Amino acid sequence: MSTTERDRLDGRRTLVTGGTKGSGRAVVARLRELGADVWVSARTMPAGYERPDRFVEADTSTPEGTDTLARRIAEGGALDILVHVVGGSTTPPGGFAAATDEQWLTEINLNLLGAVRLDRALLPAMVEAGSGVVLHFGSIQRQMPLHEATLPYAAAKGALRTYSKGLANELAPHGIRVNTISPGGIETEGYEDFLGKLAEASGGTREEAEQGVHAALGGVPLGRFARTEEIADLVGFLVSDRAPSIVGAEYVIDGGTVPTV
């Protein structure tokens, strides 16, 4: 098989959750460029979305939303590739005492149980087919949690990594590879807006705001966060025939932010 053939994903049936913005959108674009037949899910379909025939409106943080998505995808048979990008944090600042039970459950449902439920619904068909690839998007916060506002998010991502590793061990004998990608900061539109607001609030420059963000993380040796296309390239590699023996691994893409081995 040639190098080009090993990169290609022609006709492989794929689902990317949270695929309408940021890293998710970049992943969708990359996998389609490689030839995959990509379905996308998100809570709402953006106005003028270019592929409405491959979009499912569903909130995967709820059992009902997951069921809606799973039933729609199952209509076409087994997936070849499942990429769980959806996630995030909405907990307000204030440390551990400020996070209510409701906020904890919101973060756990969005960042852990949504993936667990969707896997439970869709992976049996992969097992029956005898092949497939699953990627879970984690976070470096499982190793360096930020306690001020995102501790519930960090805890959920830590649990997701443990779940992903166990799932990988169970499914590898069935020809299914499960891995985790754990980004640090990512240069998304939302991040750029955030820097602009920080700069405006402090009266400083965007560069000074960015330096402050990096300092709060203990520094980013590379000097910048990862770009969405770099995340997408890593996904493209891990779901391709270039990575047939990578199972249960975690790929950290953070510019060196995590200081430990």
Stockholm file with secondary structure:
# STOCKHOLM 1.0

chainA/1-261         MSTTERDRLDGRRTLVTGGTKGSGRAVVARLRELGADVWVSARTMPAGYERPDRFVEADTSTPEGTDTLARRIAEGGALDILVHVVGGSTTPPGGFAAATDEQWLTEINLNLLGAVRLDRALLPAMVEAGSGVVLHFGSIQRQMPLHEATLPYAAAKGALRTYSKGLANELAPHGIRVNTISPGGIETEGYEDFLGKLAEASGGTREEAEQGVHAALGGVPLGRFARTEEIADLVGFLVSDRAPSIVGAEYVIDGGTVPTV
#=GR chainA/1-261 SS CCHHHHHCCTTCEEEEETTTSHHHHHHHHHHHHTTCEEEEEESSCCTTCSCGGGEEECCTTSHHHHHHHHHHHHTTCCCSEEEECCCCCCCCSSCGGGCCHHHHHHHHIIIIIHHHHHHHHHHHHHHHHTCEEEEEECCGGGTSCCTTTCHHHHHHHHHHHHHHHHHHHHHGGGTEEEEEEEECCEECHHHHHHHHHHHHHHTSCHHHHHHHHHHHTTCCTTSSCEEHHHHHHHHHHHTSTTCTTCCSCEEEESTTCSCCC
#=GC SS_cons         CCHHHHHCCTTCEEEEETTTSHHHHHHHHHHHHTTCEEEEEESSCCTTCSCGGGEEECCTTSHHHHHHHHHHHHTTCCCSEEEECCCCCCCCSSCGGGCCHHHHHHHHIIIIIHHHHHHHHHHHHHHHHTCEEEEEECCGGGTSCCTTTCHHHHHHHHHHHHHHHHHHHHHGGGTEEEEEEEECCEECHHHHHHHHHHHHHHTSCHHHHHHHHHHHTTCCTTSSCEEHHHHHHHHHHHTSTTCTTCCSCEEEESTTCSCCC
//
